[in-house]
């Protein structure tokens, strides 16, 4: 509600919800990308990668 006691117009409420939703999506995508890149960089920085019981070595 506004300070004068009137209700907030529905269009304003919808736009606020949309921007909050968009911000949450943006934050989620940024966090996912950061984790994915960290995982990718960690795996590529090891000369010997171990996945399960199989040992893979890099050949240059």
N, CA and C atoms as a LAMMPS dump frame, in Angstrom:
ITEM: TIMESTEP
0
ITEM: NUMBER OF ATOMS
180
ITEM: BOX BOUNDS ff ff ff
-5.0000000000000000e+02 5.0000000000000000e+02
-5.0000000000000000e+02 5.0000000000000000e+02
-5.0000000000000000e+02 5.0000000000000000e+02
ITEM: ATOMS id mol type element x y z
1 1 1 N 0.832 -1.187 0
2 1 2 C 0 0 0
3 1 3 C 0.875 1.248 0
4 2 1 N 0.319 2.258 -0.621
5 2 2 C 0.985 3.552 -0.612
6 2 3 C 0.853 4.187 0.768
7 3 1 N 1.6 5.252 0.964
8 3 2 C 1.52 5.966 2.244
9 3 3 C 0.146 6.579 2.472
10 4 1 N -0.537 6.941 1.385
11 4 2 C -1.843 7.585 1.551
12 4 3 C -2.97 6.571 1.739
13 5 1 N -2.65 5.284 1.857
14 5 2 C -3.657 4.271 2.133
15 5 3 C -4.251 3.614 0.906
16 6 1 N -3.893 4.089 -0.294
17 6 2 C -4.417 3.479 -1.516
18 6 3 C -3.578 2.253 -1.879
19 7 1 N -4.209 1.314 -2.551
20 7 2 C -3.499 0.109 -2.97
21 7 3 C -2.547 0.427 -4.114
22 8 1 N -1.463 -0.32 -4.184
23 8 2 C -0.52 -0.183 -5.285
24 8 3 C -1.177 -0.724 -6.552
25 9 1 N -1.075 -0.011 -7.663
26 9 2 C -1.673 -0.51 -8.907
27 9 3 C -1.117 -1.885 -9.283
28 10 1 N -1.979 -2.717 -9.844
29 10 2 C -1.603 -4.088 -10.183
30 10 3 C -0.433 -4.136 -11.153
31 11 1 N -0.384 -3.213 -12.1
32 11 2 C 0.701 -3.205 -13.087
33 11 3 C 2.049 -2.998 -12.404
34 12 1 N 2.082 -2.183 -11.362
35 12 2 C 3.322 -1.944 -10.612
36 12 3 C 3.725 -3.212 -9.866
37 13 1 N 2.755 -3.872 -9.26
38 13 2 C 3.037 -5.108 -8.526
39 13 3 C 3.59 -6.16 -9.471
40 14 1 N 2.955 -6.308 -10.645
41 14 2 C 3.411 -7.303 -11.618
42 14 3 C 4.824 -7 -12.096
43 15 1 N 5.111 -5.731 -12.371
44 15 2 C 6.446 -5.388 -12.862
45 15 3 C 7.499 -5.614 -11.776
46 16 1 N 7.139 -5.36 -10.52
47 16 2 C 8.079 -5.616 -9.425
48 16 3 C 8.351 -7.104 -9.276
49 17 1 N 7.299 -7.919 -9.401
50 17 2 C 7.483 -9.369 -9.316
51 17 3 C 8.325 -9.872 -10.475
52 18 1 N 8.099 -9.322 -11.665
53 18 2 C 8.865 -9.73 -12.834
54 18 3 C 10.336 -9.398 -12.661
55 19 1 N 10.63 -8.184 -12.175
56 19 2 C 12.033 -7.795 -12.013
57 19 3 C 12.702 -8.617 -10.919
58 20 1 N 11.973 -8.955 -9.865
59 20 2 C 12.546 -9.801 -8.809
60 20 3 C 12.811 -11.196 -9.348
61 21 1 N 11.88 -11.716 -10.149
62 21 2 C 12.043 -13.035 -10.748
63 21 3 C 13.231 -13.044 -11.7
64 22 1 N 13.348 -11.995 -12.492
65 22 2 C 14.451 -11.9 -13.452
66 22 3 C 15.79 -11.82 -12.721
67 23 1 N 15.823 -11.081 -11.632
68 23 2 C 17.052 -10.956 -10.85
69 23 3 C 17.437 -12.298 -10.247
70 24 1 N 16.459 -13.04 -9.738
71 24 2 C 16.735 -14.362 -9.161
72 24 3 C 17.266 -15.304 -10.23
73 25 1 N 16.684 -15.249 -11.423
74 25 2 C 17.148 -16.091 -12.527
75 25 3 C 18.567 -15.715 -12.91
76 26 1 N 18.838 -14.417 -12.977
77 26 2 C 20.182 -13.958 -13.336
78 26 3 C 21.206 -14.427 -12.304
79 27 1 N 20.861 -14.303 -11.025
80 27 2 C 21.77 -14.725 -9.966
81 27 3 C 22.012 -16.227 -10.026
82 28 1 N 20.944 -16.999 -10.297
83 28 2 C 21.071 -18.449 -10.395
84 28 3 C 21.988 -18.825 -11.55
85 29 1 N 21.788 -18.176 -12.695
86 29 2 C 22.624 -18.486 -13.863
87 29 3 C 24.077 -18.124 -13.61
88 30 1 N 24.319 -16.997 -12.969
89 30 2 C 25.691 -16.576 -12.676
90 30 3 C 26.361 -17.566 -11.734
91 31 1 N 25.63 -18.005 -10.711
92 31 2 C 26.191 -18.968 -9.759
93 31 3 C 26.469 -20.302 -10.446
94 32 1 N 25.54 -20.752 -11.301
95 32 2 C 25.724 -22.013 -12.019
96 32 3 C 26.951 -21.927 -12.922
97 33 1 N 27.086 -20.822 -13.652
98 33 2 C 28.221 -20.645 -14.556
99 33 3 C 29.528 -20.618 -13.773
100 34 1 N 29.529 -19.943 -12.629
101 34 2 C 30.737 -19.86 -11.809
102 34 3 C 31.147 -21.248 -11.327
103 35 1 N 30.179 -22.039 -10.85
104 35 2 C 30.484 -23.391 -10.374
105 35 3 C 30.951 -24.276 -11.52
106 36 1 N 30.281 -24.165 -12.666
107 36 2 C 30.628 -24.985 -13.823
108 36 3 C 32.044 -24.664 -14.295
109 37 1 N 32.38 -23.382 -14.37
110 37 2 C 33.72 -22.99 -14.802
111 37 3 C 34.774 -23.432 -13.798
112 38 1 N 34.467 -23.332 -12.51
113 38 2 C 35.419 -23.76 -11.481
114 38 3 C 35.674 -25.258 -11.6
115 39 1 N 34.624 -26.028 -11.818
116 39 2 C 34.76 -27.475 -11.987
117 39 3 C 35.586 -27.787 -13.229
118 40 1 N 35.297 -27.1 -14.311
119 40 2 C 36.002 -27.32 -15.572
120 40 3 C 37.485 -26.971 -15.428
121 41 1 N 37.769 -25.837 -14.796
122 41 2 C 39.158 -25.413 -14.617
123 41 3 C 39.904 -26.347 -13.674
124 42 1 N 39.224 -26.816 -12.633
125 42 2 C 39.867 -27.726 -11.686
126 42 3 C 40.246 -29.028 -12.376
127 43 1 N 39.353 -29.544 -13.202
128 43 2 C 39.62 -30.809 -13.88
129 43 3 C 40.726 -30.652 -14.913
130 44 1 N 40.766 -29.534 -15.608
131 44 2 C 41.772 -29.33 -16.646
132 44 3 C 43.135 -28.981 -16.077
133 45 1 N 43.188 -28.551 -14.833
134 45 2 C 44.473 -28.162 -14.26
135 45 3 C 45.241 -29.358 -13.709
136 46 1 N 44.564 -30.496 -13.501
137 46 2 C 45.238 -31.691 -12.99
138 46 3 C 45.886 -32.457 -14.135
139 47 1 N 47.177 -32.789 -14.03
140 47 2 C 47.823 -33.552 -15.101
141 47 3 C 47.263 -34.972 -15.209
142 48 1 N 46.85 -35.529 -14.084
143 48 2 C 46.258 -36.861 -14.088
144 48 3 C 44.843 -36.729 -13.54
145 49 1 N 43.879 -37.15 -14.325
146 49 2 C 42.491 -37.055 -13.898
147 49 3 C 42.012 -38.431 -13.475
148 50 1 N 41.328 -38.479 -12.36
149 50 2 C 40.79 -39.742 -11.873
150 50 3 C 39.275 -39.637 -11.907
151 51 1 N 38.664 -40.536 -12.646
152 51 2 C 37.204 -40.575 -12.721
153 51 3 C 36.771 -41.985 -12.374
154 52 1 N 36.135 -42.127 -11.241
155 52 2 C 35.734 -43.465 -10.8
156 52 3 C 36.977 -44.279 -10.508
157 53 1 N 37.074 -45.457 -11.117
158 53 2 C 38.261 -46.299 -10.925
159 53 3 C 39.211 -46.213 -12.1
160 54 1 N 38.798 -45.501 -13.12
161 54 2 C 39.604 -45.416 -14.33
162 54 3 C 40.543 -44.213 -14.246
163 55 1 N 41.789 -44.396 -14.576
164 55 2 C 42.772 -43.321 -14.511
165 55 3 C 43.074 -42.854 -15.934
166 56 1 N 42.86 -41.586 -16.188
167 56 2 C 43.123 -41.039 -17.511
168 56 3 C 44.31 -40.095 -17.417
169 57 1 N 45.27 -40.265 -18.287
170 57 2 C 46.427 -39.374 -18.295
171 57 3 C 46.374 -38.517 -19.546
172 58 1 N 46.851 -37.321 -19.415
173 58 2 C 46.905 -36.438 -20.571
174 58 3 C 48.081 -36.829 -21.445
175 59 1 N 47.866 -36.766 -22.719
176 59 2 C 48.955 -37.011 -23.672
177 59 3 C 49.11 -35.738 -24.487
178 60 1 N 50.269 -35.136 -24.401
179 60 2 C 50.513 -33.887 -25.133
180 60 3 C 51.309 -34.164 -26.377
